[in-house]
Amino acid sequence: MLLAEQHVALAKLMRDNGARLPGPEQEKWIRKSNSFVVCARLAAEERGGISLKSFAWKTLTPDWSFIDYQISRLTLPLIPSPSLAPHG
């Protein structure tokens, strides 16, 4: 399972890759990127959530700053790990 931060990074990468392609192909990469944006919202729910209300879904170069700001305000993720306390 990816963190919200990772989904946003992948969404940005998808749009960057799409920028190098001709018009009709760009739309395909924007749709793929949007899937990662939605996954970021879902992954952020347990950590405080993010709003996508003003996200530019059809733009190749949306303003990521409002998502980046929301991501930076999320609580830290709880990552399961073994106990560091000695047994016994």
Number of C-alpha atoms within 10 A of each C-alpha: 6 9 14 25 19 15 23 23 15 19 24 21 14 21 23 17 14 22 17 10 13 9 10 9 12 20 18 15 21 23 17 16 26 22 14 20 24 16 18 26 22 16 20 22 13 12 16 14 18 21 13 15 6 9 15 13 14 11 12 19 14 12 12 12 9 14 20 14 11 15 21 11 13 17 12 9 11 8 5 6 6 5 7 6 6 5 5 3
